[in-house]
Each structure stands twice: as structure tokens, then as C-alpha cells.
Amino acid sequence: MDRVSSFDEPLKKLLGGATAKVMAEHLDLHTVGDLLHYYPRRYEERGKLTALADLPLDEHVTVVAQVADARILMFNNGRGKRLEVTLTDGSGRLQLVFFGHGVHKPHKELLPGRQAMFAGKVSVFNRKMQLAHPTYQLLDASDADEATEAVDAFAGRLLPIYPACKQLDSWRIAKAVDAVLPSAQDAVDPLPASLREGRGFTPLPEALLKVHRPQTKADIEDAKARLKWDEAFVLQVALARRRYADTQLPAAARRPVADGLLDAFDAKLPFTLTEGQEKVSKEIFDDLATEHPMHRLLQGEVGSGKTMVALRAMLTVVDAGGQAAMLAPTEVLAQQHHRSITEMMGELAEGGMLGGSDRGTKVVLLTGSMGMAARRQALLDLVTGEAGIVIGTHALIEDKVQFHDLGLVVVDEQHRFGVEQRDALRSKGKQPPHLLVMTATPIPRTVAMTVFGDLETSVLDQLPAGRSPIASHVVPAKDKPHFLSRAWERVREEVENGHQAYVVCPRIGDDAEEAEGKGGKKAKAKKAAPEEDGDKRPPLAVLEIADELRKGALAGLSVEVLHGRMHPDDKDDVMRRFAAGDVDVLVATTVIEVGVNVPNATAMVIMDADRFGVSQLHQLRGRVGRGSAPGLCLLVSEAHEASPARARLSAVAATLDGFELSRIDLEQRREGDVLGQAQSGVRSSLRMLTVIDDEEVIAAAREEAVAVVAADPELEHLPELRTVLAALLDKDREEYLDKG
């Protein structure tokens, strides 16, 4: 085990306390191994040594020259300053320029007569050649040999640039890496020898050396190919082992029963299932019939009928004598699911009640805000088995909640549930229940393989018949204010045609943080998107916009608000009246993002749309066009026409394909944000691999990992791989992998 030890050495032993402290606090680097796996973000090229007379334009050069003169010039009415330095080497002259805070150090060091090396990219300003903010190193003119050596070491090199922080420059990180680089020799290689040789990979110590101190660009490519593979492979082995362990767990097989609840339900459906629903249902039924717990991820576009598929799975389990629980992220959503499921089931949801079907079961709701009596009854129905189906929020997970025989857990909107919550619910069964995870956020295949790699995936990509197209348009409120007036006219027209509309805002407004600035003047923008346009106003708020619309553009219409800080009964009341058609326009926060189903709502106006992510906009838009009338989604933004924010909105307006959008989303935001906090573990272990660009690597690594685990589930013959896995799977990563 000595081979690992040098990687586990704390950094303060090698670097001294102060540097180690900054690295730990600001870069989360604690050991030699952490620092060796902290890779350069890019590489600066220092050009070959060039005489001033021969400088090529737009190329990286290194020059050795003497400072002829240096002066500071003021500009912008004295608010800005720049340092201009003139160099000479006997063959010609060259100007250097430094701005802002970058002026002080060179002003002290680059004194007339000093000799130094300078590296940078040659540009032209005022018809003169110049280097802006070059890197430089002073030379000791008295020692010619030393100067020559320094010049050789300095010129023509690829300089690693590390992701730095305010307290620690890239060059200081590079110095620290130099101190630990000898330990790279002790790297434990996780790849089985046959795999490494078969794919012709560079040995790991050499890859670490090449990534930190490359001689050539080929070195960098070599190192990256190897290090990406390591990350993908180790992660996929962890996931493959998790899947293998799950297949070893016992579960009760739940097979469909002829003439049971499911058949009775199917017989009364007013429509036929889509081909996609049939196919996915079969995959789920096959899993439920096995004696190992199902672990399936059901991805479906907004409105593709996931709830229908999940309900049929729940009915199958009830038929087989078990119970099914559906976990929703919010009370609004739990109530909504309860309403739509009891409506779909009709008398089949009233088992044991007057007028209920003799084949029926009881469908109960369990949320934190229920009254004591209703709650007590619900708990009783669960423990006796009277209720076959329960729908609830995380209130379902509390210790008090006991099931008669929990057979299936359906988790809606996966990314909103923590690992502990899922585990707590799984432990409610006599043996592990089957698990079906649903998400309406389309996840590109590579991300599904990386983040949900321990779940089998089913995709519903057909919309059920009767769903209408949605037209989406960007409304540039700043450049063309009359477009916004027209947007409100369109909302009015929809209402006059008997339809309803949503208006979505990023903030509630007038809340506790904003008390001092009534109306949100001092509001802190909650989770505002990066200020791409230097626009510092707080995001628009529900309460303010509703007020403005009632008095102005939508005067005379019934305008109501819905947001997360309302009392649950008030929320439910507003939702019921909106669903019943008594409210024309609902001004809401993103509480309506998932699962809200009002087929008569045809228009949606999203205010400050640039403050929402691509997937979120796509989710929100899925709330309209759910009936027979076409939907309209207007994305209102003050973002500048050329800004990335506007490009994002145009992408959303241009396609209704969620998978295409989630790809755009990932490319723009990088996967860190998209994978979200729930998967924090994967992010911290991915330093080189980018989930979206390295599709082939991930797919190939997954195949190899599956083969390795099938042949040797305990990795007895691969001690190095076991060691690296143990290091990867510290607490937070264990949790990330515990998703299944």
C-alpha cells in the first residue's frame, strides 16, 4: 500500500502552511494527489527567440532586449493609467504596454538599462509593433552563462495556465505543482493492463507529467486522452458495480393479474395508448415481474403521458397485492397528481367506499399541511393496506409512515430529491421495492449514462394524440417596447376566445428580504442569471407585475397570483379556480413548472426570460397547448440582441425538441450546473472529462466497465482499480452513486 501513500501526503508537508491553507480553502485541494489531478485549463505558447527586427505579426514570440525607456501615461481624465516601455536589442525597437493594476510591478522593475526576456503576442497599435501585458523575466547581465540558460528555459515553451483564484496566481500554482511532480511516479494505475495495452494508452505517471509540463502539443493530447479515459472508466465501474449489487437484492415479483384493476382501468380509457407508451409499459412490466428490484429512469417530454405509464405500473403492483407510493417534489404537484389520478380512475379509486368498484382500491394523499384527522386516516389506510396507492410529498418519508406491503416507489422529477430521501422511502418496504424515476427534463444520452448510469433508461418521445403545437417568440422589451404591448393584446385575445393564460416571473416580490424597499426596489435578485448586459435591476416580481396588469394592460380580466410562499390551502384554491376556468390569467413563479395541467390555458408570457435556464423555459412552455387549441409562448427579455442570453432564448423559440435543447443547454452552461447539486460527487471527480463532448469515451468506458465487473464483481484481481475506487467514493460521491 506504500504506493498510494505519497498521493495521500498532505500538501502542507511539501508546500508550507500558508500556500496549503489557501489551496484547501479556495481550491479544495488537500493532498498531493489532489494537486496532481488539478489540471491546467489551457497552455500559453511562448514563441521562439526572435530578433526585434524580424517580429512576425499575430504570433507568440520571445525576445531578449534592453529597456530603453519607460513612462506612465494617464487617460480617461486621469482615471486610467498605462505604462509604455520601449525595448531595443540593437536590431530594432519594440513597444510594451501594461494597463490598470498590471502597471505597478513592471514600473518598479523595468528600469532603463535593465535586460530581460519578454513573451507575448505581437500586435500593431498606431502603426507600431507592440506586446500588450507580456510575461517577462529579468536577466542578470553579469553572468552570461546563466543568462543563456535562462533564455533557453524560457523561450519556446508551452506554459500551463491553471484555474486560479484571487489568493493564488496560476504561476504560483505551477510552482506548487513542480514541488509535487516527482510523486507522479507513484500514481496507482486504475486501468487493467490488458485494457491499457489494448488501447495503447500512455502510462499514468507519464500522462500526469505530460499534462503539467508538456514539451509539445502532442504531449497534451496524449495526456488528455489517457486522463479522460481514467475518469470515465472509474466512474462507469462504480456504476456497473452498483447495478450488479442491485441485481443481487431480493424483491417480490409483481406480475399483472387477468381481470384485475389494470384491465378494468384500461377498459375505461377513452383513448388508446401511443406506441411509445405501450413499449415503455412493457419494459416496466418485464422489470416488475423479476425478483430483483427494478431501477428504471423514465424520461418523457412534457406531456408525453409519463403519469399514465406510471399509473398503469402502480395498478399492476396493487393487482399483485402490493402498494405503490408516488413521491412529488411540491404540495401543489402532489395535489395535482392526486386529482388527476383519481379522475382518471373514477370509481376504481374508491375501493371499499360506497359507489366504489369492487375491483377498486383507495388512493390517498399525504402532505405536510393536511389536517390531523385526514392525516390519521391516511396513515391508517396505508398500514392496513386499505390504500393501494399513496401520493405525497416527502411527508411520506417520515418515521410515522408505515406501509402494509410497499411494492413500488415512483419518484417524480428526480432532480429535486436528495439521496437520503429516496433511501428512506426504499427502507419502508419489507424488502427493497421496485423504483421508477420520472423526469420531464430530457437528458442527453451521455449524461444519462454518467449521472443515471445505475438506472435502466426508457424514453417516451411521442406526444399523445390531441396535443397541439406551441409557437414560441422572443419579445425584445428594451429594443421594441411596442412588441410587449402587442404581447398583452395577444393574451387578451386568447381570453376573449374563451382561453386562459399564465404570466411567469422570476421573483415573488415584496417579501421579507425586500421589506426595506417596498415594491422590491432593494430586492436582491434571487438566483439571477449572470448580468450579461450590465443590467442591475432586480428580476421582475409576481406581486408587482400582477398589480400592473390589473390596473393596466389586462384591466377588467380576472388576474390571480400563485407562488411558493402562499398558504397551501390558498394555493390549492387558486389552482382549482384556474383549472375550473374562473381565473383568466395566473401570474406565478416557477411553481407551475412541473405537472400543472390545465388544457384550456393556451398562452404563456415569461417575464425576464433570460433569467431562466434553457431546460426550465422548455418545462414552463410545456404548460400550454395541452388541449386542442394551439399554444403560444412569449419570452420577454431586455437582454441585448447580441448577448448569449438572447442566443439562448432564440434557441428555445426555434425548437420544441427537448433533447436538442438540453444539448444546447449543456454546451452553453457546461455540465456542472446541469447535473446540479444532487450529483455534486460526479462533478468533483470529473476534471478532464466533459460529458457532452466525450460521448465516445463514455460509451466505450461503459462497455469495458460492464465487462470487467461481470468477470470480477469484487475486483479481486484488480487491486489498483479497487484502491482508486475507494479514493473516489468518499462520502459525497457515495451519496451521488446511491441514487438507485
N, C-alpha and C positions, 0 to 999 in steps of 0.2 A: 504493500500500500504506500510505500515511500514515494512512489512516482507521483501521487496526487499532491503530496504534502506541499511542495513548493508553490503549487497553484493556490493552495489554501492559506499561504502566508499572508498575514495582514499587511496592508500597504505601508502602515506607519513604520514597520521594521526597515523598509528599504528607502522610503521617501522622506522620512521625518514627519513629525506630528502635524505641522501646520498644513502642508500640502495634502496629507492623507485626510485631514479633517474636512477640508474644502471638497475633496473628491467624494467623500462619504456623504456629506450633506447636500451637495449640489448636483452630483452626477450619479449618485447611488453606486459608487464603486468602492468596494471594501477590501477585496483580496487581489493578489497578483493575477489570478485567473480572470477576475472581472475586468482588470485593466487590459489584459492581453486580448480580451474579446470586445474591447471598446475600439471599434474600427474607425479609420479616417473617413470623413464624409466625402472628401474629394482630394485631388492632388494638384498642387501648383507646379507648373513647369518652369524651371529656371533654364533659360536658354544657354547656348554655348557662349563661351567668352568671345566678345565681339569688339572690334575697334570702333570708336565713336564715328569714324568716317564712313563705316560700312553698315550702319544700322538699318535693318530691314523694317519696313512699316508693319504694324499689326502683328508682330511676332514677339515671343518671350525671349529676352536677351539677358546676358550678364555682362557687365562692363566693370573694368578696374580703372578708376580715374581719380583725379585730384580735385578737391573743391576749389574753384576759382573765387567765387563769392556767394554770399547768402544774404537774403534780405526778407523782412516781413512786410507784406502789403495789406492794407485794410481795404475792405469793400463793404457794400450794403450799409452805408452810413456808419462805418466803424463797428457794426455788429459782427461782421465776419472777418477772419484774417487768414491769409495764406502765406506759406513760406516758399520762396523761389530760390533754388540753389543752382548755380551754373558749374558744370564739370568740364574738365579738359583732360585729355590724355596725350596731347601732342599731335593727334591726327585730326581732331575736330572738337566741337563743343556740344554739350547736351544740357537741356534744362530739366530739373526735377521740380515737382510741385507737391506740397503737402497742405491739407486743409484742416480747419477746425481743431479738435483736440489732438489730432495727429501731428500738430506743429511743434509741441514743446520739446520732445526728446530730440528730434533731428536738429532743432535750432541750437540746442546745447552742444550737440556732438559734431555736427558737420560744419566745422570752422574752416575758414580759408587755409589752404595748405595741407589739410588732413587728406590721407589717402584711404579709399575704401572700395569695397565691391558693392555693386548695386544690381538688383534683379527686378525686372518688371516687364510690362508690355509696352512696346513703342507706339505712341500716338502722335498726332500733329495738332498743335494749337497755335493760332495766329501764324501759320506757315512755318512754325519751328517744331523740330522733333522734341518730344518730351516723354518722361516717365512720371505717371501720377502715383503717389504713395508707394514708391518702390521698397522692397525689403533690402536692407543693407547690412554690411558687416565691416567694421573699421579694421584697417590693417596696420601692423606695426612696421613702419618703414625701415626701422633699424635692422630687422632680421630678414634678409632676403629669402632664405630657405623656407622659413616659417610662413612667410607671406605667400610663396609659391604653393606650398602645401595647402594653405587655407583656401587659395583661389581654386585649386583642383577639387577640393572637397565641396566647395560652394557652387561652382558652375555646373550647368547641365543636369542637375539632379531633379528627381520628382519629389516634391516636398509634401508630406502628408498634412492635410488640414483636418484637425479633429473638431467634432461638435464641442464648442467651448461654452463657458458661462462667464458672467461678468467678473467673477472672482478668479478665473483661471483661463489664461490665453491658450490658444492652440499650441503655441511653441513650448509653453511650459508643460502641457500635457505630453507633447512629443518627447521632451527631456525625461519625463517620468517613465514613458514607455521604454526609452533607451535603458533605463535602470533595471527594468524587469524583463527585457527581451531575452537575456540568457536563459531564463526559466522556460522559454517556449520549447526548449529541448525536452522538457519533462511532460509535454502535453500527452494526455491519455487519449488514444485514438478510438473513437466510438465505432468506426466502420469496421465490420468484419473484413478480414484480409481478402477473402475471395471477391467481395464486393468492390473493395478499393482497387484491387489489381484489375478486376474485370472492366472497371470503368476508367482505368488509367488515371486515378487521382494522385495529385501531389501529396506526399506525406504531411500530416498535420503540422509538425513543428516548422517545416519549410513553408507551409501556407501562411502560418502566423508571421513568419519572418518577412515573407514577400508582401503581405498586406500592409505591414507597418513600414517597411523600408525597401520599397521596390527599386530595382535598378532600371527596369524597362516597363513599358505599358503591358507587355505580355505577362510580366510577373503579376501585375494587378489582376488581370483576367483569370490567370491560373488560380490565384489565391481565392478570388471571389467564387469561382465555380466550386471549389472544394468546400469552402466555409458555408455556402448556401446549402450544399448537399447535407452537410452535417446537421444543420438546423432542421431542415425538412425531415431528414431521416429519424433523428432522435424524437422529434415531436410525433411523427407518424407511428413509431414503435410504441410510444407511450399510449397513443390512442388505440392501436391494434391490441395492445395488452388489455386495455380497458374493455374493448369489445369482447375479447376472448374470455375475460373474467366474467363478463355478464352472461355469456353463453353457458357458463358453468353453474349459474344460480338457478335454483328451482323456482317455478311459477306454476300456478294452476292453469291448465289449458282451458280456454273459454271458447267452445265451439257453438256455431249457430244452431238453433233448435227449430225443427219444422213447426209451422203454425204457431210460432211464438209471437212475442212482442214485435220483433223486427218485421216479420211477414205482415202482421196487422198494420204496421206503420207504412210499409212500402205500398200496401194495397190502397191506402187512402191518399197517397201522394198525388197532387193534381198535375204533376208533370213527370217526364221521365228523366232519369239521371243522365248527365253527359257521359260520353265515353271515358273522359278523364276521371270522373267520379267513380265510375264502375271499376276502372283499372286500379285506382288507388285503394278503393274499398277492398278489392280482392287481396292486395298486398297486406293490408291491415288484418283482414280476417285470417290470412295464412299465418301471420305472426301470432295472432291471439290463440291460434289452435296449437301452438307449440308449448312445451313445458319449460321454456326459458322466457324470462321477461322480454317483451317487445321493447325496443328503443327506437322509435321512429320519429323523424322530423317531417312534418307535413308543411311544405311551402305552397302557398297559393296566392295568386294575385288577389288584390282587394276584390271581394265579390265573386270569387270563383267557386264558392259553395263549400268552403272548408268545414263550416259549422254542421252542414248536412252530413258530410262524411264522418265527422267526429260523433255526431248524434247516433248514426247507424252503428258505429263501433260500440258506443255506450249501451245501446239497446241489446246488442249481441251478448255483451257481458251480463246484463240483467237477465236475459233469457237463460244464461248458463248458471244462474244462481248467485252471481256476484253483484257488487255495487260499483258505480262509476262516479268519479269526482271530477268536476271541471273547475280549474283554477283560473280566475281572471285578474288582471292587474289593478282594476279600479272598481269601486262600487257601482258606478254608472254602467260599466261594462258587464258586471256580474248580473245586475238587474235586467239589463238589456238581453243578455243570453237567456236568463230565466224566462223572460217574457216571450222571446221568440221560440224557445224550445217548447214551452207549454202550449203556445199557439199551434206550432207545427204538429204536436202530438194530440191535441184535443182531448177527448175523453180517455185516451191511453195514459195521460199524465195524472189521472185522478184515481189510480188504483186504490181500492179499499174505501172509496168515498161514494156517496150516493150519486148515481148517474155516471159513475166511472165505469170503465170497461173491466170485465173480469180478467182480461189478459194484461190490464194496465199495471202501472207502478206509480209510486209517488215521486214527484220531482220537487225537491225543496231548495230554498235559497238560504245561504248562511253568510251574513256580512256583519262587520263590527258594529254597525249602527242600529241593528234590529232591536226591537223591544224585548224585554226579558222573557215574556210569555211565549212569543213567537220563537225565540231562540231556544227556549227549553224544549218546545215541541219538536223543533228541527233536530236537536241533538238526540232526542228520544227516538225519532223516526230513523236516524242513522244507526243507532246502536242496536235497535231491534231488527233492522233490515227492512222495515216497512218502506223506507225511501230507497229506491233503486238508484236514483240519480240525485246528486247534490251539486249545486253550482254556487261558488262562493269566491271571496277574496282570500287573502292569506289568513283570515279568521279561521279558515278550515284547518290550519296547521296547529292551532293551539292545543295544549295538552288535553284539555277537557274533551276535545272532539274524538269520539271513538266510533269505529265502523263495525258492522256485523261481519262483512267479508269484502274488503276493498279489492277489486279486481283490475281496475283501470284508472289511471290518472291522465287527464287531458290538460295540458298547460297551454293557455292561450297567450300569444305574444311573448314568446320565450325570453326575449332580451330584457324583460322587466322583472324577472325573478332571480333572486340570488340562489346560489347553490344550496345553502343551508336550508332554505325554504323547501326546495324540491326534495331534499333528503328527508326532511321532517315528515313530509307527506307520504313519501315512499315507506317510511317506517310504520305507517298506520296499518299496513296490510299484515295478514298472518304470515305471508311470505311476500317477496317483492311483487308489487302489482305491475301490470304492463304499463308502459309510458308512451303517450303520444304528445309530441310537442308541436304546436301550430304557430306559424309565423306568416304575416302578410307582407313582411319586408322581404322582397326577393333577394336571395343570397347567391352571388355568383358561385359556380361550382367549386372553384379553388378555395373560396372562403368556407364553404360548407365542408370541404374536405379537411380544412385546417381547424376551424373553430368547432364544428359539429361533427368532427371526424369519428366520434364514438356513437353516432346515431345513423341508422339507415335513412336514406332520404327519399321521400315521394314528392312529386311536383304536380300541382294542378295548374295547367297553364291555359285551359279553355274557359272562357266565360260562359255561364249558363245562358240558354236562350232567353231573350227578353231583356237582356242588359243593353242599355243604349250607349252610343258613342259619347265621349266627352270632348268638347272643344276647349282648348286652353289658350289664353292670350296673356302676354305681358303688358301691363298698363304702366308706362313710364310717367309717374305722377309729377316729377320735377320738370322734365323737358316738355311734357304735353299735358298741362293740368286739365284741359277740356276732355282728355281721354277718361279721367277719373269721373268727371260729371256724367259722361256717357255710361260709365260702368254702373253708376247708381240708377240711371234711367233704365238700363237693361234689367236690373234687379226688380224695379217697379213693374216692367213689362211682364217678367216671369210671374210676379204675384198677381197681376191683373188677369193672367191666363190661368189662374187657379193653382199656381205652384208656390213653393216656398224657397227660402234662401238662407245660406249661412254666411256670416262675416267672421273671419278668424283674425285675432290679434295676438301678438307675442306676449303681452303682459296683461295682468288683471287691472292694475291701476288703483290709486287711492288706498293702498294697503299700508301695513304697519311701517315698512321701511320708508314710505313716502309721506308719512304724516306731516313732516315739517313743510313739504312743498305741495300743498293741496293741488289736486289735479295732476300730480306726478311731475311737477317741474324739476324737483331734485331727485327724481327717481333714479335708482341705479338700474341700468339696463340689465335685466337678468339674462345671462347666457346669450348676450347679443352676439351676432356674428362679428368677425373681425371688422373694424371700422375701415372699410376699403376706400371710402370716399371722404375720409376726414369728417364724416357727419357725426357730430357728438350728441345729437338729441336722443333722449331715451326712446325705446321702442314704443309704438302706439299701444294704447291700453283699451281693454274691453269697455270699461265703465265710461271712459271719455268718448270713445267712438259711438257707443250706443246712444249716449246723450246727444251728441252732434247730429246723428242720423234722425233721431226722434224729432229734433227741432228743425232740421234742415231737409236734406235730400230725400229722406223717407218719411217725412211728416204725414200723419194720417194712417200709416201702416202699424200693425201690432209688432213692436220690436222688444224682444226679451233678451236677458243675458244668462250665460251659463259658464261657471268657472269652478276650479277645484276648491276654492275656499268657502263655497256655499254650504249650507246645512244639507246633508244627504236627502232629507225629505223635500227640500226646496228644489234640489237638482232634479230629483225624480219627477216632481210636479211639472217643472218646466219641460223636461223631456217628454212626458206623457202628453202635455198640451201641444207641443210641437208635432209629435207623432200623430196626434188627432187632427192636426190642421188648424188649431185655434191660434197659433202664433205664425205670423208671416215671415219674420226674419229673426234668426237666432244669432246674436253676437257672442262669440265664445272664444275660449283659449283652446289649446290643442286637446282638451279633454275629449273632444269629439273625434280625435284622430283614429281611434280603433273601434270597430264594431258597431258604431251608431248607424242604425238602418231606418231611414225614412224615405221610402221610394218617391214621395211627392216632392222632395227637395231637389230642385234642378239646377240652382245657381250657387256658386261659392265665390266670395271675394276674399282673398288673403292679403291682409294689410302688412306692409313691411315684409313682403315675401322673401326678400334676400336674407332675412334673419333666421330662416328655417333651412334645414338640410334638404338635400335632394329627395332622400327616401321619405322624409317627413311630408314634404309637399305632395309627393305621389300618394302617400297614405291619405292625407287630408282630401285630396281631389277625389279619391275613391268613394267619398260620402255622397257625391251627386251622381245623377244618371243611373240610379239603381232601379228606376221604374221604366215605363215605356217611353217617357219623354226624354229627348237628348239633354245631356248635362253641359253646363258652362262653368269654366273655372277661370277667374281673372286674378292674375298675380300682380299685385300693386307694389311698385318699388320706386324709391327715389335714387336708387343706385345709378351711377354714371354709366352711360351707354357702353363704354369700353372696358368696364370693370369686370373682374372674374365673377362677381355676384350676378351681374346681368347675363353673363355667358351661361351660368348655372341655370338661371330662370328660363333662358331661351331653350336650353336642352330639355327641361321639364315640359315646356309648352310644345316641343317638337315631337315627343313620342309618348305613347301610353304604355310602352313595354317596360315593365318594372325591372326586368333583368338587365335590360340595356341601361336603364337609369342607375341601377345600383353599381354597374360597372363604371359609369361616368363619375358617380359619387366617390367611389374608391380611388379612381385615378386622380380626382381633384383633392381629396382630403387625406390620402394615404390611409392605410388600413387601421392605424391606431385608433382614430376616432370612431371608425365604423364598427370595429369589433367591440368597442365600448368597454366600460369598466368591468362588466361581468366576465370578460375574458382577459383581464389585465395580465394574467400569467403568460399567455401566449405572446403578448407584446414584449414583455421583458425578456423573453428568450429569443425573440427574432431580432437579430441585429443586422443581418445581411439580407435575409430573405424578404422579398416584397410579395405579398400574397397574390397581387393581381398580375405582376409581370412574370412571375416564375411558375406559371401553370405547369409546364412540362416537368420541372424539377419536382414539384409537389406530387404530381400524379405518379411519376416514376418512383419516388421515395416511398409512396404509399404501397405500391406493389411489392417493392423489396421488403418493406417492413412487415407486411402481411405474411410473406413467405418465411421470414426469419422467425416471427412469433409462432406460426403454425408448426414449424420444425422444432422450436425450443421455447415454449411459453415462459419458462422461468429464466431464460437466458443463461442457463448454467454454463454453457460453453463459450459465453461471450462476456467474461468478467469486466472488460473495459467498457462495454456498452452499458452494463449494469451500473458501473461507477458513475458514468456521465449522466445516466438517467436519474440516479439518486440525487445528483447535484442539481439537476434541472427541476426535479419535482420537490422543491421545498414547499413550504405551506401554501403560499398563494397559488402556485402552479398546480399543486394537488387539487386545490379547490376548482381551478379553471377546468381541470380534466374531470372533475366529479360531476360534470353536467348530466351525464346519463343517469 
